[in-house]
């Protein structure tokens, strides 16, 4: 006989909660028209906004720097 497994909804972490909060700060970057187009194209190809793409890139680089890679 199979035992019924109770499934619980995992509690979100603070980081997960903070990711869903509205953004209130901005960063202005000066780029060439080609650089902007390249960032936009890459973000679009990954189904991300430019903000999401740039923040994910930052997370990767920051993580590597913390690890010393």
C-alpha positions as CSV (number, residue, x, y, z in Angstrom):
1,X,0.0,0.0,0.0
2,X,1.3,3.4,-0.9
3,X,1.7,5.9,1.8
4,X,0.2,9.4,1.2
5,X,2.9,12.0,1.1
6,X,2.0,15.4,2.5
7,X,3.4,18.2,0.3
8,X,4.1,21.5,1.8
9,X,4.7,24.8,0.0
10,X,8.3,25.9,0.7
11,X,8.7,29.2,2.4
12,X,10.3,31.8,0.1
13,X,13.7,33.1,1.1
14,X,14.4,36.8,1.8
15,X,16.2,37.0,-1.5
16,X,13.3,35.5,-3.4
17,X,10.9,38.0,-1.7
18,X,13.2,40.9,-2.5
19,X,13.3,39.9,-6.2
20,X,9.6,40.4,-6.4
21,X,9.5,43.8,-4.9
22,X,9.2,46.8,-7.2
23,X,12.5,48.4,-8.1
24,X,13.0,52.0,-6.8
25,X,16.6,52.8,-7.9
26,X,18.0,53.5,-11.4
27,X,21.5,53.4,-12.9
28,X,22.2,55.4,-16.0
29,X,24.8,54.1,-18.4
30,X,26.3,55.8,-21.3
31,X,26.8,53.4,-24.3
32,X,27.0,53.6,-28.0
33,X,24.0,52.9,-30.1
34,X,25.7,49.6,-31.2
35,X,26.4,48.5,-27.6
36,X,22.8,49.2,-26.6
37,X,21.5,47.2,-29.6
38,X,23.8,44.3,-28.8
39,X,22.7,44.2,-25.1
40,X,19.1,44.5,-26.2
41,X,19.4,41.7,-28.7
42,X,21.2,39.4,-26.3
43,X,18.6,40.1,-23.6
44,X,15.7,39.5,-26.0
45,X,17.3,36.2,-27.2
46,X,17.3,35.0,-23.6
47,X,13.7,36.2,-23.0
48,X,14.8,38.8,-20.4
49,X,14.5,42.5,-20.1
50,X,17.7,44.5,-20.4
51,X,17.6,45.1,-16.6
52,X,17.2,41.4,-15.9
53,X,20.0,40.5,-18.3
54,X,22.4,43.0,-16.9
55,X,21.6,42.0,-13.3
56,X,22.1,38.4,-14.1
57,X,25.5,39.2,-15.8
58,X,26.5,41.1,-12.7
59,X,25.5,38.2,-10.4
60,X,27.7,35.8,-12.4
61,X,30.7,38.1,-12.4
62,X,30.3,39.0,-8.7
63,X,30.0,35.3,-7.8
64,X,33.2,34.5,-9.7
65,X,35.1,37.4,-8.0
66,X,33.9,36.1,-4.6
67,X,35.2,32.6,-5.4
68,X,38.4,34.0,-6.8
69,X,37.9,32.3,-10.2
